[in-house]
Amino acid sequence: MAFIDTLVMGKPAWMWAIFMTIVVILLAVDLGLFHRKAREIGVRESLLLSAFYITIGLAFGAWVWINIGPTSGKEYLTGFLVEKTLSMDNIFVMSLIFTYFGIPRIYQHRVLFYGILGVILLRGIVIALGAWLVASFHWVLYIFALLLIFTGIKMLLPGDDEPDIEENFALRIMRRFLRITPKLHGQRFFIRQPDEKTGKILTWVTPLFVAMILIEIVDVIFALDSIPAIFAITTDTFVVYTSNIFAILGLRALYFALAAVIDRFSYLKPALAMILVFIGSKIFVADLAGWEKFPSSVSLSVTIALIAGGILYSLWRTQRDDEPPSSNNKVQNAKPGDV
């Protein structure tokens, strides 16, 4: 009984146990019940699954609010929303990877599911390292803040940020040291087959496995933005980790729902850039104002306003751009002799 009250990274072990139990159940139900066999996931199912995961994440935020306090609840919700928004760029890169390897939608869920298991572990390691750095060297928060401001400003500047998969360093390393099959073998990651030169039966990796590794690497790269962002919101390790993981758990469903229409949210990126600049600036504003901490209510309100503004403006702008020119415009723009 004493174990459940033992503090683990600042919170009782029973809180961590509840969180991990929910995560394990969600993953088990996802793979064992809904997606036991390979099949293509439609947009409607993706939207319903995404709504389900978002609801679970928000419900856990309400649980944090009740059991830890309103401040922690607001910090959790802010971190959850920021991580969800950051995942939009993640979805874009995932789509590029799947397109490059020609992986059909029927096998993409398997890659994303096993990828999420690695993400949970990798994020845990990165967050634990970040928590240790912040606890040992408080000035690291200022480094995180400057990184966020720099990243946000860079995102606001024009430029072609589309990654070149062919020239990816990790892909070149894998091609050099791994035996990769030229084509897919269903939903298998590994396959035993003869070498063309020697005839010996060897273990090969399939493009499906390579795609999964690249997605894991992409998540680590994106963690360099999201982890400093969440630590700039709160230094509570429990809030940091749970908000990150609950946002990521719904990433697969969000991918299938948005991959085909990601271009309609092109103006969400400037909103995200402004969020990163805002979060990075908070620690400096709090110091200048003499506050112990930047108000969590203001952080949550500004984050919601920027995300909502970016989504609504994106939908309005892309819908307007898709509208065919009216007959009046055709007449106005006609050259002499055209009418």
C-alpha positions in Angstrom: 0.0 0.0 0.0 2.9 2.3 0.7 4.1 1.8 -2.9 1.2 3.6 -4.4 1.9 6.7 -2.4 5.6 6.7 -3.4 6.6 9.8 -5.3 7.8 9.1 -8.8 9.1 12.3 -10.5 7.1 14.4 -8.1 3.8 12.6 -8.3 2.4 9.5 -6.4 3.0 6.2 -8.2 -0.8 5.6 -8.4 -1.2 8.6 -10.7 1.4 7.2 -13.0 -0.2 3.8 -12.8 -3.6 5.2 -13.8 -2.1 7.0 -16.8 -0.1 4.0 -18.0 -3.1 1.7 -17.6 -5.2 4.0 -19.8 -2.4 4.1 -22.4 -2.0 0.3 -22.5 -5.8 -0.3 -22.7 -6.0 2.2 -25.6 -3.2 0.6 -27.5 -4.5 -3.0 -26.9 -8.0 -2.1 -28.0 -6.6 -0.3 -31.1 -4.5 -3.2 -32.3 -6.4 -6.1 -30.9 -10.0 -5.1 -31.5 -10.2 -2.4 -34.3 -7.2 -3.2 -36.4 -6.3 -6.8 -35.9 -6.2 -7.4 -39.7 -4.7 -5.0 -42.3 -7.4 -2.9 -43.8 -7.7 0.6 -45.2 -9.0 3.2 -42.8 -11.6 5.6 -44.3 -11.9 9.3 -43.5 -15.1 8.9 -41.5 -13.6 6.2 -39.2 -10.5 8.4 -38.9 -12.5 11.4 -37.8 -14.4 9.4 -35.3 -11.2 7.8 -33.9 -9.5 11.2 -33.8 -12.5 12.7 -31.9 -12.4 9.7 -29.5 -8.7 10.2 -28.7 -9.1 14.0 -28.3 -12.0 13.4 -25.9 -9.9 10.9 -23.9 -7.0 13.5 -23.8 -9.3 16.3 -22.7 -11.0 14.1 -20.1 -7.6 13.2 -18.6 -6.9 17.0 -18.5 -10.1 17.4 -16.5 -8.9 14.7 -14.2 -5.6 16.5 -13.8 -7.5 19.7 -13.1 -9.6 18.0 -10.3 -6.8 16.0 -8.7 -3.7 18.2 -9.0 -5.3 21.7 -9.3 -6.6 24.3 -11.8 -3.1 25.6 -12.7 -1.9 22.1 -13.6 -5.1 21.5 -15.5 -4.6 24.6 -17.6 -1.0 23.8 -18.2 -1.9 20.3 -19.3 -4.5 21.6 -21.8 -2.1 24.2 -23.2 0.6 21.5 -23.7 -2.0 19.2 -25.2 -3.1 21.8 -27.7 0.4 22.9 -28.6 1.5 19.3 -29.2 -1.6 18.6 -31.3 -0.8 21.6 -33.5 2.8 20.7 -33.8 1.8 17.3 -35.0 0.3 18.9 -38.2 3.8 19.3 -39.5 4.5 15.7 -38.4 1.5 14.5 -40.5 2.9 16.3 -43.6 6.3 14.6 -43.3 4.7 11.2 -42.7 2.7 11.6 -45.9 5.9 12.4 -47.8 7.6 9.3 -46.4 4.6 7.0 -47.3 4.4 8.5 -50.8 8.1 8.1 -51.4 8.1 4.4 -50.5 4.7 3.8 -52.2 3.1 2.3 -49.1 -0.6 1.9 -49.6 -3.1 3.1 -46.9 -3.9 -0.5 -45.9 -0.4 -1.0 -44.4 0.1 2.5 -43.1 -1.7 1.9 -39.8 0.7 -0.9 -38.9 3.7 1.4 -39.4 2.1 4.2 -37.3 1.0 1.8 -34.6 4.4 0.3 -33.9 5.9 3.7 -34.5 3.8 5.1 -31.6 5.2 2.5 -29.3 8.7 3.8 -30.0 7.6 7.4 -29.7 6.2 6.7 -26.2 9.6 5.3 -25.1 11.7 8.0 -26.9 9.5 10.8 -25.6 9.9 9.4 -22.1 13.7 9.4 -22.4 13.8 12.9 -23.8 11.4 14.3 -21.2 13.3 12.6 -18.4 16.5 14.2 -19.7 14.8 17.6 -20.0 13.3 17.4 -16.5 16.8 16.5 -15.1 18.4 19.5 -17.0 15.7 21.9 -15.8 15.9 20.7 -12.2 19.8 20.8 -12.2 20.3 24.0 -14.3 17.3 26.4 -14.1 18.9 28.6 -16.8 18.2 25.8 -19.3 14.6 27.1 -19.4 16.0 30.3 -21.0 17.8 28.3 -23.6 14.6 26.4 -24.4 12.8 29.8 -24.6 15.3 31.2 -27.0 15.1 28.1 -29.2 11.3 28.4 -29.4 11.5 32.1 -30.3 14.2 31.3 -33.0 12.1 28.4 -34.4 8.9 30.5 -34.5 10.6 33.3 -36.3 12.2 30.9 -38.8 8.8 29.3 -39.5 7.4 32.8 -40.3 10.1 33.5 -42.9 9.3 32.4 -46.5 11.2 29.4 -47.8 10.8 25.9 -49.1 10.9 23.6 -46.0 9.8 20.4 -47.8 12.3 17.7 -46.9 14.1 15.7 -49.5 13.5 12.1 -48.6 16.0 10.8 -51.2 18.9 12.8 -49.6 17.9 12.0 -46.0 21.1 11.1 -44.0 19.3 8.3 -42.0 18.0 6.7 -45.2 21.5 6.7 -46.8 22.9 5.0 -43.6 20.2 2.4 -43.7 20.8 1.7 -47.4 24.5 1.3 -46.7 24.3 -1.1 -43.7 20.9 -2.9 -44.2 19.7 -5.3 -46.8 16.5 -3.7 -48.0 14.1 -5.4 -50.4 13.2 -3.4 -53.5 9.4 -4.0 -52.9 6.9 -4.5 -50.1 6.1 -7.9 -48.8 2.6 -7.3 -47.4 2.7 -5.8 -43.9 5.9 -7.6 -42.9 8.9 -5.7 -41.6 11.4 -8.5 -42.1 11.7 -11.4 -44.5 14.0 -14.3 -45.1 15.1 -14.8 -48.7 18.2 -15.8 -50.7 20.9 -13.3 -51.7 21.0 -12.9 -55.5 24.9 -13.1 -55.5 25.6 -15.9 -53.0 22.3 -17.8 -52.8 22.4 -17.8 -49.0 19.2 -17.3 -47.1 19.5 -14.0 -45.3 17.3 -11.6 -43.3 16.1 -8.6 -45.2 14.2 -5.5 -44.1 11.3 -4.3 -46.1 10.5 -0.7 -47.1 7.7 -0.8 -44.5 10.4 -1.2 -41.8 12.5 1.6 -43.3 9.5 3.9 -43.3 8.8 3.2 -39.7 12.4 4.0 -38.7 12.3 7.3 -40.6 9.0 8.2 -38.9 10.6 7.5 -35.5 13.5 9.8 -36.4 11.2 12.5 -37.6 9.4 12.4 -34.2 12.7 12.8 -32.4 13.4 15.9 -34.6 10.0 17.3 -33.9 10.5 16.6 -30.2 13.3 19.2 -30.3 10.5 21.8 -30.8 7.7 20.2 -28.7 9.7 19.3 -25.6 11.2 22.8 -25.1 7.7 24.2 -25.7 6.0 22.1 -23.0 8.8 22.8 -20.5 8.3 26.5 -21.2 4.7 26.0 -20.2 5.3 23.9 -17.1 8.2 22.0 -15.4 5.8 19.4 -13.9 7.1 16.2 -15.4 3.8 14.4 -15.0 1.9 17.1 -16.9 4.7 17.3 -19.5 4.7 13.6 -20.3 0.9 12.9 -20.1 0.0 15.9 -22.3 2.6 14.8 -24.9 1.6 11.2 -25.0 -2.2 11.8 -25.1 -1.7 14.2 -28.0 0.5 11.7 -29.8 -1.8 8.7 -29.2 -4.4 10.2 -31.6 -1.8 11.1 -34.2 -2.5 8.0 -36.3 -6.2 8.7 -36.5 -5.5 12.4 -37.2 -3.1 11.4 -40.0 -5.7 9.3 -41.9 -8.3 12.1 -41.4 -6.1 15.0 -42.5 -3.4 13.5 -44.9 -5.5 14.1 -47.9 -6.6 17.6 -46.9 -3.5 18.9 -45.1 -3.1 21.7 -47.7 -6.4 23.2 -46.5 -4.6 24.0 -43.2 -1.6 25.8 -44.7 -2.3 28.9 -42.6 -2.1 27.0 -39.4 1.7 27.0 -39.6 2.0 30.8 -39.1 -0.4 30.5 -36.1 1.9 27.7 -34.7 4.9 29.9 -35.3 3.3 32.7 -33.2 2.4 30.2 -30.5 6.1 29.2 -30.2 7.2 32.8 -30.1 4.6 33.6 -27.5 5.5 30.5 -25.3 9.2 31.3 -25.6 8.6 34.9 -24.6 6.6 34.1 -21.5 9.6 33.4 -19.2 11.2 36.8 -20.2 7.9 38.7 -19.8 7.3 37.1 -16.3 10.8 38.1 -15.2 10.4 41.7 -16.5 7.0 42.0 -14.8 8.3 40.5 -11.5 5.9 37.6 -11.7 6.7 34.2 -10.1 5.1 32.5 -13.1 3.3 33.6 -16.3 -0.5 33.3 -15.7 -1.6 29.8 -17.0 -5.1 31.2 -17.9 -3.5 33.7 -20.3 -1.3 31.0 -21.8 -4.3 28.7 -22.4 -6.5 31.6 -23.8 -3.8 32.9 -26.2 -3.0 29.3 -27.4 -6.7 28.5 -28.1 -7.2 31.9 -29.9 -4.2 31.4 -32.2 -5.0 27.8 -33.1 -8.7 28.6 -33.7 -7.7 31.7 -35.7 -5.2 29.7 -37.8 -7.8 26.9 -38.5 -10.7 29.2 -39.4 -8.5 31.5 -41.6 -7.1 28.5 -43.4 -10.5 27.0 -44.1 -11.9 30.4 -45.3 -8.9 31.2 -47.4 -8.6 27.8 -49.1 -12.4 27.7 -49.7 -12.2 31.2 -51.3 -9.2 30.1 -53.5 -11.2 27.0 -54.6 -14.2 29.0 -55.8 -14.5 29.4 -59.6 -14.4 32.9 -60.9 -17.8 34.5 -61.2 -19.3 35.5 -64.5 -18.9 39.1 -63.5 -15.2 38.7 -63.0 -14.9 36.9 -66.4 -16.5 39.9 -68.1 -14.4 42.4 -66.1 -11.2 40.5 -66.9 -12.1 39.9 -70.6 -9.9 41.4 -73.3 -11.4 43.4 -76.2 -12.7 40.9 -78.8 -13.3 38.1 -76.2 -16.9 39.0 -75.6 
